[in-house]
Amino acid sequence: MKARIKIVEGDITKQDVDAIVNAANTSLLGGGGVDGAIHRAAGPELLEETRQLGGCPTGEAKASKGYRLPARWVIHTVGPVWHGGNRNEDTLLANCYKNSFQVAAELGVKTMAFPSISTGVYRFPLERAAKIAMSETKHFLEHNDTMEEVRFVCFGEEVKKTYEEIFSRVFKG
Ligand code: ADP
């Protein structure tokens, strides 16, 4: 199962996978960070489609096409804003991963890539977020044989190091 998880440094908009996950906001109308990069790379048709989706509550996920991206699909999920940890942030972030996997499975996605949801402008502590990402992925892959690759696309060396460390802890032995 470990072999189905990849940790790379790079730009998620360049990933040649069936689906990339977008760390969107509840409006689904685009924004800064990875969301802005995905909209720029996909082209204006993406916004035309996401306008029709009617927004997305925190923790949930909705799919659109990928347009000019190498990826066929974009799965938009909305991470929680970090408020110190007592506002259900852990559960909401776990829900982002659970619901993104569910949407991916419904679309028949075999390869997908995640950014580090909530750890940019939304300020979720990186190590804590990486633990949630990794344990939800482990849980999903334990019950799913269709998904061939779950790729974590780390923006910068520091994010990559953290993900690798958490990966080896979650999959020790
Ligand atoms: P959030 O609002 O959920 O915190 P951000 O986009 O601000 O989302 O940040 C989430 C993560 O995505 C951060 O680690 C940020 O560095 C990273 N990121 C920004 N641009 C890209 C990109 N093009 N590819 C992959 N990751 C990116």
py3Dmol code that shows the C-alpha trace and the ligand (Angstrom):
import py3Dmol

protein = """\
ATOM      1  CA  MET A   1       0.000   0.000   0.000  1.00  0.00           C
ATOM      2  CA  LYS A   2       2.923   2.313   0.813  1.00  0.00           C
ATOM      3  CA  ALA A   3       4.023   2.022  -2.810  1.00  0.00           C
ATOM      4  CA  ARG A   4       0.821   3.719  -3.951  1.00  0.00           C
ATOM      5  CA  ILE A   5       1.777   6.959  -2.140  1.00  0.00           C
ATOM      6  CA  LYS A   6       4.233   9.413  -3.698  1.00  0.00           C
ATOM      7  CA  ILE A   7       5.633  12.598  -2.214  1.00  0.00           C
ATOM      8  CA  VAL A   8       7.070  15.066  -4.710  1.00  0.00           C
ATOM      9  CA  GLU A   9       8.095  18.695  -4.718  1.00  0.00           C
ATOM     10  CA  GLY A  10       6.485  20.750  -7.454  1.00  0.00           C
ATOM     11  CA  ASP A  11       3.546  22.573  -8.931  1.00  0.00           C
ATOM     12  CA  ILE A  12       0.221  20.758  -8.801  1.00  0.00           C
ATOM     13  CA  THR A  13      -0.969  22.360 -12.040  1.00  0.00           C
ATOM     14  CA  LYS A  14       1.742  20.438 -13.920  1.00  0.00           C
ATOM     15  CA  GLN A  15       0.825  16.993 -12.638  1.00  0.00           C
ATOM     16  CA  ASP A  16      -0.184  14.421 -15.210  1.00  0.00           C
ATOM     17  CA  VAL A  17      -2.760  12.545 -13.143  1.00  0.00           C
ATOM     18  CA  ASP A  18      -6.471  11.786 -13.565  1.00  0.00           C
ATOM     19  CA  ALA A  19      -7.473  14.344 -10.919  1.00  0.00           C
ATOM     20  CA  ILE A  20      -5.876  17.122  -8.951  1.00  0.00           C
ATOM     21  CA  VAL A  21      -7.395  18.405  -5.726  1.00  0.00           C
ATOM     22  CA  ASN A  22      -7.872  22.136  -5.295  1.00  0.00           C
ATOM     23  CA  ALA A  23      -7.680  23.815  -1.870  1.00  0.00           C
ATOM     24  CA  ALA A  24     -10.588  26.087  -2.737  1.00  0.00           C
ATOM     25  CA  ASN A  25     -12.717  28.465  -0.691  1.00  0.00           C
ATOM     26  CA  THR A  26     -16.455  28.126  -0.039  1.00  0.00           C
ATOM     27  CA  SER A  27     -17.390  30.338  -3.004  1.00  0.00           C
ATOM     28  CA  LEU A  28     -15.571  28.091  -5.526  1.00  0.00           C
ATOM     29  CA  LEU A  29     -14.923  31.278  -7.501  1.00  0.00           C
ATOM     30  CA  GLY A  30     -11.142  31.129  -7.322  1.00  0.00           C
ATOM     31  CA  GLY A  31      -8.717  32.866  -4.992  1.00  0.00           C
ATOM     32  CA  GLY A  32      -5.043  33.067  -4.176  1.00  0.00           C
ATOM     33  CA  GLY A  33      -2.430  30.377  -3.586  1.00  0.00           C
ATOM     34  CA  VAL A  34      -2.953  27.012  -5.179  1.00  0.00           C
ATOM     35  CA  ASP A  35      -6.553  27.889  -6.099  1.00  0.00           C
ATOM     36  CA  GLY A  36      -5.420  30.869  -8.191  1.00  0.00           C
ATOM     37  CA  ALA A  37      -2.686  28.814  -9.838  1.00  0.00           C
ATOM     38  CA  ILE A  38      -5.177  26.096 -10.805  1.00  0.00           C
ATOM     39  CA  HIS A  39      -7.655  28.592 -12.263  1.00  0.00           C
ATOM     40  CA  ARG A  40      -4.912  30.333 -14.254  1.00  0.00           C
ATOM     41  CA  ALA A  41      -3.599  27.075 -15.664  1.00  0.00           C
ATOM     42  CA  ALA A  42      -7.026  25.570 -16.420  1.00  0.00           C
ATOM     43  CA  GLY A  43      -8.317  28.693 -18.177  1.00  0.00           C
ATOM     44  CA  PRO A  44     -11.581  30.670 -17.849  1.00  0.00           C
ATOM     45  CA  GLU A  45     -13.802  27.662 -18.584  1.00  0.00           C
ATOM     46  CA  LEU A  46     -13.017  26.386 -15.112  1.00  0.00           C
ATOM     47  CA  LEU A  47     -14.597  29.427 -13.467  1.00  0.00           C
ATOM     48  CA  GLU A  48     -17.594  29.137 -15.782  1.00  0.00           C
ATOM     49  CA  GLU A  49     -18.166  25.627 -14.502  1.00  0.00           C
ATOM     50  CA  THR A  50     -17.444  26.270 -10.819  1.00  0.00           C
ATOM     51  CA  ARG A  51     -19.921  29.189 -10.851  1.00  0.00           C
ATOM     52  CA  GLN A  52     -22.617  26.618 -11.564  1.00  0.00           C
ATOM     53  CA  LEU A  53     -21.640  24.439  -8.592  1.00  0.00           C
ATOM     54  CA  GLY A  54     -23.215  26.745  -6.014  1.00  0.00           C
ATOM     55  CA  GLY A  55     -20.275  26.929  -3.615  1.00  0.00           C
ATOM     56  CA  CYS A  56     -19.031  24.225  -1.286  1.00  0.00           C
ATOM     57  CA  PRO A  57     -19.191  23.942   2.527  1.00  0.00           C
ATOM     58  CA  THR A  58     -15.954  23.463   4.483  1.00  0.00           C
ATOM     59  CA  GLY A  59     -14.887  19.803   4.502  1.00  0.00           C
ATOM     60  CA  GLU A  60     -16.901  18.836   1.429  1.00  0.00           C
ATOM     61  CA  ALA A  61     -15.735  18.258  -2.160  1.00  0.00           C
ATOM     62  CA  LYS A  62     -17.112  18.845  -5.659  1.00  0.00           C
ATOM     63  CA  ALA A  63     -15.670  17.925  -9.059  1.00  0.00           C
ATOM     64  CA  SER A  64     -15.254  19.880 -12.264  1.00  0.00           C
ATOM     65  CA  LYS A  65     -13.418  19.199 -15.496  1.00  0.00           C
ATOM     66  CA  GLY A  66      -9.740  20.137 -15.790  1.00  0.00           C
ATOM     67  CA  TYR A  67      -9.914  22.037 -19.112  1.00  0.00           C
ATOM     68  CA  ARG A  68      -6.351  23.102 -20.087  1.00  0.00           C
ATOM     69  CA  LEU A  69      -4.732  21.189 -17.230  1.00  0.00           C
ATOM     70  CA  PRO A  70      -3.050  17.848 -17.862  1.00  0.00           C
ATOM     71  CA  ALA A  71      -5.481  16.436 -15.274  1.00  0.00           C
ATOM     72  CA  ARG A  72      -8.916  15.432 -16.545  1.00  0.00           C
ATOM     73  CA  TRP A  73     -10.662  16.441 -13.299  1.00  0.00           C
ATOM     74  CA  VAL A  74     -10.311  19.006 -10.540  1.00  0.00           C
ATOM     75  CA  ILE A  75     -11.771  18.019  -7.188  1.00  0.00           C
ATOM     76  CA  HIS A  76     -12.463  21.205  -5.256  1.00  0.00           C
ATOM     77  CA  THR A  77     -12.435  20.863  -1.504  1.00  0.00           C
ATOM     78  CA  VAL A  78     -12.579  23.552   1.159  1.00  0.00           C
ATOM     79  CA  GLY A  79     -10.193  23.245   4.060  1.00  0.00           C
ATOM     80  CA  PRO A  80     -10.858  24.808   7.458  1.00  0.00           C
ATOM     81  CA  VAL A  81      -9.300  28.092   8.506  1.00  0.00           C
ATOM     82  CA  TRP A  82      -7.098  27.426  11.555  1.00  0.00           C
ATOM     83  CA  HIS A  83      -8.448  29.176  14.664  1.00  0.00           C
ATOM     84  CA  GLY A  84      -6.265  27.451  17.260  1.00  0.00           C
ATOM     85  CA  GLY A  85      -7.640  23.910  17.086  1.00  0.00           C
ATOM     86  CA  ASN A  86     -10.873  24.128  19.065  1.00  0.00           C
ATOM     87  CA  ARG A  87     -13.209  24.762  16.178  1.00  0.00           C
ATOM     88  CA  ASN A  88     -13.329  21.259  14.786  1.00  0.00           C
ATOM     89  CA  GLU A  89     -10.431  21.979  12.435  1.00  0.00           C
ATOM     90  CA  ASP A  90      -8.968  18.441  12.580  1.00  0.00           C
ATOM     91  CA  THR A  91     -12.263  16.767  11.698  1.00  0.00           C
ATOM     92  CA  LEU A  92     -13.007  19.265   8.950  1.00  0.00           C
ATOM     93  CA  LEU A  93      -9.581  18.733   7.380  1.00  0.00           C
ATOM     94  CA  ALA A  94      -9.996  14.944   7.611  1.00  0.00           C
ATOM     95  CA  ASN A  95     -13.373  15.369   5.882  1.00  0.00           C
ATOM     96  CA  CYS A  96     -11.652  17.159   2.975  1.00  0.00           C
ATOM     97  CA  TYR A  97      -9.526  14.071   2.351  1.00  0.00           C
ATOM     98  CA  LYS A  98     -12.380  11.591   2.920  1.00  0.00           C
ATOM     99  CA  ASN A  99     -14.757  13.454   0.603  1.00  0.00           C
ATOM    100  CA  SER A 100     -12.099  14.065  -2.068  1.00  0.00           C
ATOM    101  CA  PHE A 101     -11.366  10.323  -2.110  1.00  0.00           C
ATOM    102  CA  GLN A 102     -15.057   9.554  -2.345  1.00  0.00           C
ATOM    103  CA  VAL A 103     -15.550  11.909  -5.298  1.00  0.00           C
ATOM    104  CA  ALA A 104     -12.437  10.461  -6.964  1.00  0.00           C
ATOM    105  CA  ALA A 105     -13.730   6.924  -6.521  1.00  0.00           C
ATOM    106  CA  GLU A 106     -17.100   7.890  -8.027  1.00  0.00           C
ATOM    107  CA  LEU A 107     -15.294   9.309 -11.087  1.00  0.00           C
ATOM    108  CA  GLY A 108     -13.169   6.178 -11.474  1.00  0.00           C
ATOM    109  CA  VAL A 109      -9.969   8.141 -10.856  1.00  0.00           C
ATOM    110  CA  LYS A 110      -6.863   5.968 -10.645  1.00  0.00           C
ATOM    111  CA  THR A 111      -4.206   8.615 -10.052  1.00  0.00           C
ATOM    112  CA  MET A 112      -4.682  11.797  -8.057  1.00  0.00           C
ATOM    113  CA  ALA A 113      -2.625  14.609  -6.571  1.00  0.00           C
ATOM    114  CA  PHE A 114      -3.198  16.665  -3.425  1.00  0.00           C
ATOM    115  CA  PRO A 115      -1.719  19.983  -2.354  1.00  0.00           C
ATOM    116  CA  SER A 116      -1.191  20.589   1.358  1.00  0.00           C
ATOM    117  CA  ILE A 117      -4.755  21.716   2.086  1.00  0.00           C
ATOM    118  CA  SER A 118      -5.254  24.561   4.618  1.00  0.00           C
ATOM    119  CA  THR A 119      -1.554  25.028   5.375  1.00  0.00           C
ATOM    120  CA  GLY A 120      -1.098  28.245   3.388  1.00  0.00           C
ATOM    121  CA  VAL A 121      -3.311  31.275   3.909  1.00  0.00           C
ATOM    122  CA  TYR A 122      -5.589  29.190   6.190  1.00  0.00           C
ATOM    123  CA  ARG A 123      -2.617  28.678   8.603  1.00  0.00           C
ATOM    124  CA  PHE A 124      -3.284  25.071   9.671  1.00  0.00           C
ATOM    125  CA  PRO A 125      -0.035  23.791  11.278  1.00  0.00           C
ATOM    126  CA  LEU A 126       1.856  21.847   8.621  1.00  0.00           C
ATOM    127  CA  GLU A 127       2.888  18.781  10.622  1.00  0.00           C
ATOM    128  CA  ARG A 128      -0.574  18.352  12.097  1.00  0.00           C
ATOM    129  CA  ALA A 129      -2.129  18.690   8.633  1.00  0.00           C
ATOM    130  CA  ALA A 130       0.329  16.213   7.095  1.00  0.00           C
ATOM    131  CA  LYS A 131      -0.561  13.623   9.775  1.00  0.00           C
ATOM    132  CA  ILE A 132      -4.237  13.965   8.941  1.00  0.00           C
ATOM    133  CA  ALA A 133      -3.528  13.757   5.200  1.00  0.00           C
ATOM    134  CA  MET A 134      -1.433  10.628   5.613  1.00  0.00           C
ATOM    135  CA  SER A 135      -3.727   8.778   7.991  1.00  0.00           C
ATOM    136  CA  GLU A 136      -6.809   9.462   5.854  1.00  0.00           C
ATOM    137  CA  THR A 137      -4.909   8.256   2.782  1.00  0.00           C
ATOM    138  CA  LYS A 138      -3.817   5.091   4.573  1.00  0.00           C
ATOM    139  CA  HIS A 139      -7.379   4.453   5.673  1.00  0.00           C
ATOM    140  CA  PHE A 140      -8.746   4.995   2.158  1.00  0.00           C
ATOM    141  CA  LEU A 141      -6.145   2.825   0.414  1.00  0.00           C
ATOM    142  CA  GLU A 142      -6.721   0.006   2.907  1.00  0.00           C
ATOM    143  CA  HIS A 143     -10.279  -0.246   1.610  1.00  0.00           C
ATOM    144  CA  ASN A 144      -9.717   0.587  -2.062  1.00  0.00           C
ATOM    145  CA  ASP A 145      -7.931  -1.386  -4.768  1.00  0.00           C
ATOM    146  CA  THR A 146      -8.704   0.866  -7.740  1.00  0.00           C
ATOM    147  CA  MET A 147      -6.570   3.858  -6.798  1.00  0.00           C
ATOM    148  CA  GLU A 148      -3.080   3.314  -8.176  1.00  0.00           C
ATOM    149  CA  GLU A 149      -1.367   6.480  -6.972  1.00  0.00           C
ATOM    150  CA  VAL A 150      -1.992   9.208  -4.428  1.00  0.00           C
ATOM    151  CA  ARG A 151       0.573  11.943  -4.947  1.00  0.00           C
ATOM    152  CA  PHE A 152       1.311  14.703  -2.457  1.00  0.00           C
ATOM    153  CA  VAL A 153       2.632  17.712  -4.298  1.00  0.00           C
ATOM    154  CA  CYS A 154       4.711  19.758  -1.887  1.00  0.00           C
ATOM    155  CA  PHE A 155       5.313  23.410  -2.631  1.00  0.00           C
ATOM    156  CA  GLY A 156       8.866  23.796  -1.366  1.00  0.00           C
ATOM    157  CA  GLU A 157      11.482  21.619   0.271  1.00  0.00           C
ATOM    158  CA  GLU A 158      10.261  22.250   3.822  1.00  0.00           C
ATOM    159  CA  VAL A 159       6.790  20.919   3.052  1.00  0.00           C
ATOM    160  CA  LYS A 160       8.306  17.890   1.332  1.00  0.00           C
ATOM    161  CA  LYS A 161      10.559  17.091   4.308  1.00  0.00           C
ATOM    162  CA  THR A 162       7.631  17.282   6.688  1.00  0.00           C
ATOM    163  CA  TYR A 163       5.500  14.991   4.520  1.00  0.00           C
ATOM    164  CA  GLU A 164       8.326  12.450   4.224  1.00  0.00           C
ATOM    165  CA  GLU A 165       8.833  12.408   7.976  1.00  0.00           C
ATOM    166  CA  ILE A 166       5.138  11.929   8.681  1.00  0.00           C
ATOM    167  CA  PHE A 167       4.935   9.259   5.964  1.00  0.00           C
ATOM    168  CA  SER A 168       7.674   7.213   7.616  1.00  0.00           C
ATOM    169  CA  ARG A 169       5.980   7.565  11.014  1.00  0.00           C
ATOM    170  CA  VAL A 170       2.538   6.547   9.766  1.00  0.00           C
ATOM    171  CA  PHE A 171       3.980   3.619   7.774  1.00  0.00           C
ATOM    172  CA  LYS A 172       6.711   2.554  10.202  1.00  0.00           C
ATOM    173  CA  GLY A 173       7.742  -1.072  10.128  1.00  0.00           C
TER     174      GLY A 173
END
"""
ligand_1 = """\
27
ADP
P -5.268 27.261 1.970
O -6.103 28.490 1.795
O -6.091 25.980 1.967
O -4.321 27.368 3.104
P -3.142 27.889 0.028
O -3.251 27.839 -1.455
O -2.909 29.198 0.676
O -4.468 27.153 0.584
O -1.986 26.911 0.490
C -2.078 25.500 0.510
C -0.737 24.894 0.134
O -0.578 24.931 -1.286
C 0.484 25.640 0.706
O 1.431 24.677 1.141
C 1.003 26.402 -0.511
O 2.387 26.658 -0.412
C 0.722 25.387 -1.595
N 0.727 25.846 -3.002
C 0.601 27.097 -3.503
N 0.675 27.069 -4.852
C 0.842 25.761 -5.217
C 1.003 25.070 -6.452
N 0.972 25.698 -7.638
N 1.165 23.712 -6.416
C 1.171 23.050 -5.260
N 1.027 23.636 -4.049
C 0.862 24.977 -4.037
"""
view = py3Dmol.view(width=600, height=400)
view.addModel(protein, "pdb")
view.setStyle({"model": 0}, {"cartoon": {"style": "trace"}})
view.addModel(ligand_1, "xyz")
view.setStyle({"model": 1}, {"stick": {}})
view.zoomTo()
view.show()
